Amino acid sequence: MKIDLTLELTNICNYKCDMCFLSEKDVIRPQHMSIDIVKKFINELNESGYTINVLRIFWAGEPTLNPEFCNILNLLSKENKINCISFDTNGSLLDEKIRQCILEASKYKPIRIIISVDSFDKEHYEKIRKNGNIEKVKENIKELALSIDDKSNIEIALQFVVHPLNKDELGDFISESKILLGQDISILLNESMAHKTGVNIRPLTVQDEEMGISQEDANLLYIDTLKRFNIIDKESNLKVESQGGGGLLG
């Protein structure tokens, strides 16, 4: 039997983003998943009779903060009962060491990466993705994209969550993404995994009233932005399906 599964490599993050449900009060015990736990997971998987179609090594924290990230990725990539590995990242820690371990892992398994960016405007980026440095993230994205060769099986989607601050930037975001990724790109809508290299456009998940927008209005803003930038037809009746499952409803 094939299943999709999530492993949370850490519940710690170096960013404090508007749309993230994780706050300091939610993390009772900040911790990283140990490599011993991962080894135990692999042993149990081999005994289970299951095959994992997509293993997502991300939930709330920033996975690359785990000091064993490279060792864990290496172990998982060589496991026959895992078909594909996916994770989200803010891109701040994609240094040469981590880029190389991603490239190495992709020789054994497809690696699918969503890099959450939301804006290439410095002021807006720092307001949405607090503690972030957009220039550093852009450089990391560029270097990762340049390192991908014919032997690599990697797809990268740069994520754009439609926000009141960035709602007029989608066209520029797509153009900049093409430059950074160095290839023709696909447009993904509300996906939870980078099926193709491109831009993943998602609706804002409203966490509290201080954001100044309701969830209903955030969903409407998302659809309106897609129409204004000709991502979907202006007469479309598409609606947001969910804030976590991905996809749209007609």
FIZA-5778 format. One record per residue: residue in one letter; y, z negated, x negated of N, C-alpha, C in turn. Coordinates in steps of 0.2 Angstrom, whole numbers, padded with zeros to 4 digits, always signed. Layout:
BEGIN
AYZXYZXYZX ...
// end
This chain:
BEGIN
M-0006+0000-0004+0000+0000+0000+0006+0000-0004 K+0011+0004-0003+0017+0005-0006+0023+0000-0003 I+0027-0003-0007+0032-0007-0004+0038-0007-0008 D+0044-0008-0006+0050-0009-0010+0051-0017-0011 L+0054-0019-0016+0054-0026-0018+0061-0027-0022 T+0063-0033-0021+0069-0035-0025+0068-0042-0029 L+0070-0041-0036+0069-0047-0040+0077-0049-0042 E+0079-0055-0041+0086-0057-0043+0085-0060-0050 L+0088-0056-0055+0087-0058-0062+0092-0064-0063 T+0097-0064-0059+0102-0070-0060+0106-0071-0054 N+0108-0077-0053+0113-0078-0047+0120-0079-0050 I+0121-0077-0056+0128-0078-0059+0131-0072-0060 C+0138-0072-0059+0142-0066-0060+0148-0067-0063 N+0151-0062-0067+0157-0063-0071+0163-0060-0067 Y+0162-0058-0061+0167-0055-0057+0168-0060-0051 K+0173-0059-0048+0174-0062-0041+0177-0057-0036 C+0173-0053-0033+0175-0047-0029+0177-0049-0022 D+0182-0046-0019+0183-0047-0012+0178-0046-0007 M+0173-0041-0008+0168-0040-0003+0162-0043-0004 C+0161-0047-0010+0155-0050-0012+0154-0057-0008 F+0148-0058-0005+0146-0064-0001+0145-0070-0005 L+0144-0069-0012+0143-0074-0016+0149-0078-0019 S+0149-0084-0018+0155-0088-0020+0152-0094-0024 E+0156-0097-0028+0154-0103-0032+0150-0108-0028 K+0153-0109-0022+0150-0114-0017+0143-0112-0015 D+0141-0106-0015+0135-0103-0013+0129-0105-0018 V+0132-0105-0025+0127-0106-0030+0126-0113-0032 I+0120-0116-0029+0119-0123-0030+0117-0124-0037 R+0112-0120-0040+0110-0120-0047+0111-0113-0050 P+0116-0112-0054+0117-0106-0057+0111-0105-0062 Q+0108-0100-0062+0102-0099-0067+0100-0091-0067 H+0097-0090-0073+0094-0083-0074+0086-0084-0073 M+0083-0078-0071+0076-0078-0070+0073-0077-0078 S+0068-0081-0079+0065-0081-0086+0060-0075-0086 I+0059-0073-0093+0054-0068-0094+0047-0071-0092 D+0046-0077-0092+0039-0080-0090+0038-0079-0083 I+0043-0080-0079+0043-0078-0072+0041-0071-0070 V+0044-0067-0074+0043-0059-0073+0036-0058-0075 K+0034-0061-0081+0027-0059-0083+0022-0062-0077 K+0023-0068-0074+0019-0070-0069+0019-0065-0063 F+0025-0063-0061+0026-0058-0056+0022-0052-0057 I+0022-0049-0063+0018-0043-0065+0010-0045-0064 N+0008-0051-0067+0001-0052-0066-0001-0053-0059 E+0003-0056-0054+0002-0056-0047+0002-0049-0044 L+0006-0045-0046+0007-0038-0043+0000-0035-0045 N-0002-0035-0051-0008-0032-0053-0015-0034-0049 E-0014-0041-0047-0020-0043-0043-0019-0042-0035 S-0013-0040-0033-0012-0039-0026-0014-0033-0023 G-0015-0028-0026-0017-0021-0023-0011-0018-0021 Y-0005-0020-0021+0001-0017-0019+0004-0012-0025 T+0007-0007-0023+0011-0003-0028+0018-0003-0025 I+0023-0005-0030+0030-0005-0028+0033+0002-0029 N+0036+0005-0024+0039+0011-0024+0046+0010-0028 V+0050+0006-0026+0056+0004-0029+0057-0003-0030 L+0058-0005-0036+0059-0012-0038+0066-0013-0040 R+0070-0016-0036+0077-0017-0037+0078-0024-0040 I+0081-0024-0046+0082-0030-0050+0089-0032-0050 F+0091-0033-0044+0098-0035-0042+0098-0038-0035 W+0102-0044-0035+0104-0046-0028+0111-0048-0028 A+0112-0054-0030+0119-0056-0029+0123-0057-0036 G+0119-0059-0041+0122-0059-0048+0123-0053-0052 E+0126-0053-0057+0126-0047-0062+0120-0047-0066 P+0116-0042-0065+0109-0043-0069+0110-0042-0076 T+0115-0039-0079+0115-0038-0086+0118-0044-0090 L+0119-0050-0086+0121-0056-0088+0115-0060-0091 N+0109-0058-0088+0103-0061-0090+0102-0060-0097 P+0101-0065-0102+0100-0063-0109+0094-0060-0111 E+0089-0060-0106+0083-0057-0107+0083-0050-0103 F+0088-0047-0101+0089-0041-0097+0085-0035-0100 C+0086-0034-0107+0082-0029-0110+0075-0030-0110 N+0073-0036-0112+0066-0037-0113+0062-0037-0106 I+0066-0039-0101+0063-0038-0094+0062-0031-0092 L+0068-0027-0093+0067-0020-0091+0062-0016-0095 N+0061-0018-0101+0056-0015-0105+0049-0017-0102 L+0048-0023-0100+0041-0025-0097+0040-0021-0091 L+0045-0021-0087+0044-0018-0080+0043-0011-0080 S+0046-0008-0085+0046+0000-0085+0039+0002-0087 K+0035-0002-0091+0028+0000-0093+0023-0002-0088 E+0025-0005-0082+0020-0007-0078+0018-0002-0073 N+0012+0000-0073+0009+0006-0069+0010+0005-0061 K+0011-0001-0059+0011-0002-0052+0018-0002-0049 I+0023+0000-0053+0030+0001-0052+0032+0008-0053 N+0034+0011-0047+0036+0018-0048+0043+0020-0050 C+0048+0015-0048+0055+0016-0050+0059+0010-0050 I+0064+0009-0054+0068+0003-0055+0075+0005-0054 S+0078+0000-0050+0085+0001-0047+0089-0005-0048 F+0095-0004-0050+0099-0010-0050+0107-0008-0049 D+0111-0013-0047+0118-0012-0046+0121-0016-0052 T+0127-0014-0054+0130-0018-0060+0138-0016-0059 N+0142-0021-0062+0149-0020-0062+0151-0016-0068 G+0146-0015-0072+0147-0010-0078+0151-0013-0084 S+0153-0020-0083+0157-0023-0089+0153-0024-0095 L+0146-0025-0094+0142-0027-0100+0137-0021-0102 L+0139-0015-0100+0134-0009-0102+0136-0007-0109 D+0135-0012-0114+0137-0010-0121+0131-0006-0124 E+0131-0004-0131+0127+0000-0134+0120-0003-0133 K+0119-0009-0134+0112-0012-0134+0109-0011-0127 I+0113-0013-0122+0110-0012-0115+0109-0004-0113 R+0114+0000-0115+0113+0007-0114+0106+0010-0117 Q+0105+0007-0123+0099+0010-0127+0093+0007-0123 C+0093+0001-0121+0086-0001-0117+0085+0002-0111 I+0091+0004-0107+0090+0008-0101+0087+0015-0103 L+0090+0018-0108+0087+0025-0110+0080+0024-0112 E+0078+0019-0115+0071+0018-0117+0067+0017-0111 A+0069+0013-0107+0065+0012-0100+0064+0018-0096 S+0069+0022-0096+0069+0028-0092+0064+0033-0095 K+0061+0032-0101+0056+0037-0103+0049+0035-0099 Y+0049+0029-0096+0043+0027-0093+0043+0027-0085 K+0050+0026-0083+0051+0025-0076+0058+0028-0074 P+0058+0031-0068+0065+0033-0066+0069+0027-0065 I+0075+0027-0068+0080+0022-0067+0086+0024-0063 R+0088+0020-0058+0093+0022-0053+0098+0016-0054 I+0104+0018-0055+0110+0013-0056+0116+0014-0052 I+0118+0009-0048+0124+0010-0045+0129+0005-0049 I+0135+0009-0051+0140+0005-0054+0146+0004-0050 S+0147-0002-0048+0152-0004-0043+0159-0003-0046 V+0163+0001-0044+0170+0003-0047+0175+0002-0042 D+0175+0005-0037+0180+0005-0031+0187+0008-0032 S+0189+0008-0038+0196+0010-0040+0197+0011-0047 F+0200+0017-0049+0202+0018-0056+0209+0016-0057 D+0213+0014-0052+0219+0012-0053+0219+0004-0056 K+0222+0003-0061+0221-0003-0065+0223-0009-0060 E+0229-0009-0057+0232-0014-0053+0227-0015-0047 H+0225-0010-0043+0220-0011-0038+0213-0013-0040 Y+0211-0011-0045+0204-0013-0048+0204-0020-0049 E+0210-0023-0052+0210-0030-0054+0211-0034-0048 K+0214-0032-0042+0214-0036-0036+0208-0036-0032 I+0204-0030-0032+0198-0030-0029+0192-0033-0033 R+0192-0031-0039+0186-0034-0043+0189-0039-0049 K+0191-0045-0046+0194-0050-0050+0190-0051-0057 N+0193-0052-0062+0191-0053-0069+0189-0047-0072 G+0190-0041-0069+0187-0035-0072+0192-0031-0076 N+0190-0027-0081+0194-0023-0085+0192-0015-0084 I+0196-0012-0080+0193-0005-0079+0193+0000-0085 E+0197-0001-0090+0196+0003-0096+0190+0002-0099 K+0188-0004-0100+0181-0006-0103+0176-0003-0099 V+0176-0003-0092+0171-0001-0088+0170+0007-0088 K+0176+0010-0088+0176+0018-0089+0173+0020-0096 E+0174+0016-0101+0172+0018-0107+0164+0017-0107 N+0162+0012-0104+0154+0011-0104+0151+0016-0100 I+0154+0018-0094+0151+0023-0090+0151+0030-0094 K+0156+0032-0097+0156+0038-0101+0151+0038-0106 E+0150+0032-0110+0146+0032-0115+0138+0032-0113 L+0137+0029-0107+0130+0029-0104+0129+0037-0102 A+0134+0040-0099+0132+0047-0096+0131+0051-0102 L+0135+0050-0108+0134+0055-0113+0128+0054-0117 S+0125+0048-0116+0118+0047-0120+0112+0049-0116 I+0113+0051-0110+0108+0054-0106+0106+0061-0108 D+0099+0062-0110+0097+0068-0112+0091+0070-0108 D+0088+0076-0110+0082+0079-0106+0076+0074-0105 K+0076+0070-0110+0070+0065-0109+0071+0059-0105 S+0078+0058-0103+0079+0052-0099+0079+0054-0091 N+0077+0049-0087+0076+0050-0080+0081+0045-0077 I+0087+0046-0077+0092+0041-0075+0097+0045-0070 E+0098+0041-0065+0103+0043-0060+0109+0038-0059 I+0115+0040-0059+0120+0035-0059+0125+0037-0053 A+0126+0032-0049+0131+0033-0044+0137+0028-0045 L+0143+0030-0045+0149+0026-0045+0151+0024-0038 Q+0151+0018-0037+0152+0015-0030+0159+0014-0028 F+0161+0017-0022+0168+0016-0020+0167+0013-0013 V+0169+0007-0012+0169+0003-0006+0176+0004-0003 V+0177+0007+0003+0183+0008+0006+0187+0002+0008 H+0193+0001+0005+0196-0005+0005+0204-0004+0007 P+0207-0008+0011+0214-0007+0012+0218-0005+0006 L+0216-0007+0000+0220-0006-0006+0219+0001-0009 N+0212+0004-0008+0211+0010-0011+0210+0016-0006 K+0211+0015+0000+0210+0020+0005+0213+0027+0004 D+0218+0027+0000+0221+0034-0002+0219+0036-0008 E+0214+0033-0011+0212+0035-0018+0205+0039-0019 L+0202+0040-0013+0195+0043-0014+0195+0050-0017 G+0200+0054-0016+0200+0061-0019+0201+0060-0027 D+0205+0056-0029+0206+0055-0036+0200+0051-0039 F+0197+0047-0035+0191+0043-0038+0185+0048-0039 I+0184+0053-0034+0179+0058-0035+0180+0062-0041 S+0187+0064-0042+0188+0069-0048+0187+0065-0054 E+0189+0059-0055+0188+0055-0061+0181+0054-0062 S+0177+0053-0057+0170+0052-0058+0166+0058-0061 K+0169+0064-0059+0166+0070-0061+0167+0070-0069 I+0173+0068-0071+0175+0068-0078+0171+0063-0082 L+0170+0057-0079+0166+0052-0083+0159+0054-0083 L+0156+0056-0078+0149+0058-0078+0147+0064-0081 G+0152+0069-0082+0151+0075-0085+0147+0080-0082 Q+0146+0080-0076+0142+0085-0072+0144+0085-0065 D+0141+0090-0061+0142+0091-0054+0139+0085-0051 I+0142+0082-0046+0140+0076-0043+0139+0077-0036 S+0135+0072-0033+0133+0072-0026+0137+0066-0023 I+0139+0067-0016+0142+0062-0012+0137+0058-0008 L+0136+0052-0009+0131+0048-0006+0135+0043-0001 L+0132+0042+0005+0136+0038+0010+0132+0032+0012 N+0135+0026+0010+0132+0020+0012+0125+0019+0009 E+0123+0021+0003+0116+0020+0001+0116+0014-0003 S+0110+0011-0003+0108+0005-0007+0105+0007-0014 M+0104+0013-0015+0101+0015-0022+0104+0022-0024 A+0105+0023-0030+0107+0029-0033+0102+0035-0033 H+0101+0038-0027+0096+0043-0027+0098+0049-0031 K+0104+0050-0032+0107+0056-0036+0113+0053-0039 T+0115+0057-0045+0121+0055-0048+0127+0058-0044 G+0132+0053-0044+0137+0055-0040+0142+0049-0038 V+0145+0049-0032+0149+0044-0029+0146+0041-0023 N+0145+0035-0022+0142+0032-0017+0148+0028-0013 I+0149+0031-0007+0155+0028-0003+0152+0023+0002 R+0155+0017+0002+0152+0012+0007+0158+0009+0011 P+0156+0006+0017+0161+0002+0020+0162-0005+0017 L+0168-0008+0018+0169-0014+0016+0166-0019+0020 T+0163-0024+0017+0160-0030+0021+0165-0036+0021 V+0167-0038+0026+0172-0043+0027+0169-0050+0026 Q+0171-0053+0022+0168-0060+0020+0172-0066+0024 D+0179-0065+0024+0183-0070+0028+0189-0068+0030 E+0193-0071+0035+0199-0069+0038+0204-0068+0033 E+0204-0071+0027+0209-0070+0022+0210-0063+0019 M+0205-0059+0021+0205-0052+0018+0210-0048+0023 G+0212-0051+0029+0217-0048+0033+0214-0042+0036 I+0208-0041+0037+0205-0035+0041+0198-0038+0044 S+0197-0035+0050+0191-0037+0054+0185-0032+0052 Q+0179-0034+0053+0174-0030+0051+0174-0023+0055 E+0176-0024+0061+0176-0018+0066+0182-0013+0063 D+0187-0016+0061+0193-0011+0058+0191-0009+0051 A+0187-0013+0047+0184-0010+0041+0180-0004+0042 N+0175-0005+0047+0171+0001+0048+0175+0007+0051 L+0180+0006+0055+0184+0012+0057+0188+0015+0051 L+0190+0011+0046+0194+0013+0040+0189+0017+0036 Y+0183+0015+0036+0178+0019+0032+0177+0026+0035 I+0176+0027+0041+0175+0033+0045+0181+0037+0044 D+0187+0034+0045+0193+0038+0045+0194+0041+0038 T+0193+0037+0033+0194+0039+0026+0189+0045+0024 L+0183+0045+0027+0178+0050+0026+0181+0056+0029 K+0184+0056+0035+0187+0062+0038+0193+0064+0034 R+0197+0060+0032+0203+0062+0029+0202+0066+0023 F+0197+0064+0019+0195+0067+0013+0190+0073+0014 N+0189+0075+0020+0184+0080+0022+0177+0079+0019 I+0175+0072+0019+0168+0071+0017+0163+0072+0023 I+0166+0070+0029+0162+0072+0035+0167+0076+0040 D+0165+0079+0045+0169+0083+0049+0173+0079+0053 K+0179+0081+0055+0184+0077+0058+0182+0076+0065 E+0178+0080+0068+0175+0079+0075+0169+0074+0075 S+0167+0072+0069+0160+0068+0069+0161+0062+0073 N+0155+0060+0076+0155+0054+0079+0151+0048+0076 L+0150+0049+0069+0146+0045+0065+0149+0038+0065 K+0145+0033+0065+0147+0026+0065+0143+0022+0060 V+0145+0017+0057+0142+0013+0052+0136+0010+0055 E+0130+0011+0052+0124+0008+0054+0123+0001+0052 S+0124-0001+0046+0124-0008+0044+0128-0009+0037 Q+0128-0015+0035+0132-0017+0029+0127-0018+0024 G+0121-0017+0024+0116-0018+0019+0110-0013+0018 G+0109-0010+0024+0103-0006+0024+0104+0001+0022 G+0111+0003+0022+0113+0010+0020+0112+0015+0026 G+0116+0020+0025+0115+0026+0030+0121+0025+0035 L+0121+0030+0040+0126+0030+0045+0122+0032+0052 L+0125+0030+0057+0122+0032+0064+0126+0038+0067 G+0123+0042+0070+0127+0048+0074+0129+0045+0081 
// end
